[in-house]
Amino acid sequence: MAEDFIAAAVECPTGPLTIDQMKSIRIYAPFGNEIDYPSRSMDFNKAQNTMVLGKGLMLFS
């Protein structure tokens, strides 16, 4: 039996196809200088969508 192991996982939903799909159904936050902070998940008085996708990585050793 091994005494050590490495387990890793990665998710990358930020490919061009995913971004285009989110923009086409208008649930993705504006890009560029249109807004100071695109991700406003806790701003309950917002007037537009502010969803932002990100990458995630986990590594156990």
PyRosetta script that sets phi, psi and omega in degrees:
from pyrosetta import init, pose_from_sequence

init()
pose = pose_from_sequence("MAEDFIAAAVECPTGPLTIDQMKSIRIYAPFGNEIDYPSRSMDFNKAQNTMVLGKGLMLFS")
pose.set_psi(1, 144.9)
pose.set_omega(1, 178.0)
pose.set_phi(2, -78.2)
pose.set_psi(2, 144.9)
pose.set_omega(2, 177.6)
pose.set_phi(3, -88.7)
pose.set_psi(3, -27.2)
pose.set_omega(3, 180.0)
pose.set_phi(4, -124.7)
pose.set_psi(4, 156.5)
pose.set_omega(4, 175.1)
pose.set_phi(5, -151.4)
pose.set_psi(5, 161.8)
pose.set_omega(5, 175.6)
pose.set_phi(6, -126.8)
pose.set_psi(6, 130.4)
pose.set_omega(6, 175.6)
pose.set_phi(7, -127.6)
pose.set_psi(7, 132.3)
pose.set_omega(7, -177.8)
pose.set_phi(8, -139.8)
pose.set_psi(8, 155.0)
pose.set_omega(8, 176.3)
pose.set_phi(9, -149.0)
pose.set_psi(9, 149.1)
pose.set_omega(9, 178.3)
pose.set_phi(10, -144.3)
pose.set_psi(10, 145.4)
pose.set_omega(10, 176.0)
pose.set_phi(11, -133.1)
pose.set_psi(11, 133.9)
pose.set_omega(11, -178.0)
pose.set_phi(12, -135.0)
pose.set_psi(12, 83.0)
pose.set_omega(12, 179.8)
pose.set_phi(13, -85.4)
pose.set_psi(13, 16.3)
pose.set_omega(13, -174.5)
pose.set_phi(14, -101.4)
pose.set_psi(14, 26.3)
pose.set_omega(14, 176.3)
pose.set_phi(15, -71.4)
pose.set_psi(15, 160.6)
pose.set_omega(15, -177.8)
pose.set_phi(16, -56.8)
pose.set_psi(16, -38.0)
pose.set_omega(16, -179.3)
pose.set_phi(17, -64.4)
pose.set_psi(17, -44.2)
pose.set_omega(17, -179.8)
pose.set_phi(18, -64.7)
pose.set_psi(18, -44.4)
pose.set_omega(18, 179.3)
pose.set_phi(19, -61.9)
pose.set_psi(19, -45.4)
pose.set_omega(19, 179.1)
pose.set_phi(20, -62.1)
pose.set_psi(20, -37.9)
pose.set_omega(20, 177.7)
pose.set_phi(21, -64.9)
pose.set_psi(21, -44.0)
pose.set_omega(21, 179.6)
pose.set_phi(22, -64.0)
pose.set_psi(22, -39.7)
pose.set_omega(22, 178.6)
pose.set_phi(23, -68.3)
pose.set_psi(23, -37.2)
pose.set_omega(23, -176.9)
pose.set_phi(24, -67.8)
pose.set_psi(24, -31.0)
pose.set_omega(24, 176.4)
pose.set_phi(25, -97.1)
pose.set_psi(25, 9.9)
pose.set_omega(25, 171.4)
pose.set_phi(26, 58.2)
pose.set_psi(26, 43.9)
pose.set_omega(26, 175.4)
pose.set_phi(27, -116.2)
pose.set_psi(27, 6.6)
pose.set_omega(27, -178.8)
pose.set_phi(28, -99.4)
pose.set_psi(28, 143.6)
pose.set_omega(28, -178.7)
pose.set_phi(29, -65.3)
pose.set_psi(29, 152.1)
pose.set_omega(29, 175.8)
pose.set_phi(30, -61.1)
pose.set_psi(30, 151.4)
pose.set_omega(30, -178.4)
pose.set_phi(31, -113.0)
pose.set_psi(31, 142.9)
pose.set_omega(31, 175.4)
pose.set_phi(32, 99.5)
pose.set_psi(32, -146.1)
pose.set_omega(32, -175.2)
pose.set_phi(33, -87.8)
pose.set_psi(33, 13.0)
pose.set_omega(33, -177.9)
pose.set_phi(34, -70.6)
pose.set_psi(34, -25.8)
pose.set_omega(34, -176.6)
pose.set_phi(35, -149.1)
pose.set_psi(35, 144.0)
pose.set_omega(35, -178.0)
pose.set_phi(36, -68.8)
pose.set_psi(36, -47.9)
pose.set_omega(36, -178.9)
pose.set_phi(37, -126.5)
pose.set_psi(37, 100.2)
pose.set_omega(37, -175.3)
pose.set_phi(38, -61.3)
pose.set_psi(38, -36.6)
pose.set_omega(38, -177.2)
pose.set_phi(39, -91.3)
pose.set_psi(39, 106.2)
pose.set_omega(39, -179.8)
pose.set_phi(40, -125.5)
pose.set_psi(40, 62.5)
pose.set_omega(40, -174.6)
pose.set_phi(41, -66.0)
pose.set_psi(41, -30.0)
pose.set_omega(41, -177.9)
pose.set_phi(42, -100.1)
pose.set_psi(42, 6.9)
pose.set_omega(42, 176.4)
pose.set_phi(43, -89.2)
pose.set_psi(43, 97.7)
pose.set_omega(43, -174.9)
pose.set_phi(44, -80.0)
pose.set_psi(44, -4.6)
pose.set_omega(44, 178.0)
pose.set_phi(45, -105.0)
pose.set_psi(45, 13.5)
pose.set_omega(45, -178.4)
pose.set_phi(46, -66.9)
pose.set_psi(46, 150.8)
pose.set_omega(46, -177.3)
pose.set_phi(47, -106.9)
pose.set_psi(47, 0.2)
pose.set_omega(47, 180.0)
pose.set_phi(48, -145.7)
pose.set_psi(48, 165.3)
pose.set_omega(48, 179.7)
pose.set_phi(49, -69.3)
pose.set_psi(49, 145.3)
pose.set_omega(49, -178.0)
pose.set_phi(50, -134.9)
pose.set_psi(50, 28.3)
pose.set_omega(50, -179.8)
pose.set_phi(51, -73.2)
pose.set_psi(51, 133.9)
pose.set_omega(51, 179.1)
pose.set_phi(52, -130.9)
pose.set_psi(52, 131.6)
pose.set_omega(52, 177.4)
pose.set_phi(53, -90.2)
pose.set_psi(53, 152.7)
pose.set_omega(53, 177.6)
pose.set_phi(54, -143.7)
pose.set_psi(54, 173.7)
pose.set_omega(54, 178.5)
pose.set_phi(55, -100.3)
pose.set_psi(55, 150.5)
pose.set_omega(55, 178.1)
pose.set_phi(56, -133.1)
pose.set_psi(56, 145.3)
pose.set_omega(56, 179.7)
pose.set_phi(57, -145.6)
pose.set_psi(57, 138.8)
pose.set_omega(57, 177.9)
pose.set_phi(58, -134.1)
pose.set_psi(58, 137.0)
pose.set_omega(58, 178.8)
pose.set_phi(59, -140.6)
pose.set_psi(59, 125.8)
pose.set_omega(59, 174.2)
pose.set_phi(60, -112.0)
pose.set_psi(60, 140.9)
pose.set_omega(60, 178.7)
pose.set_phi(61, -136.9)
pose.dump_pdb("model.pdb")
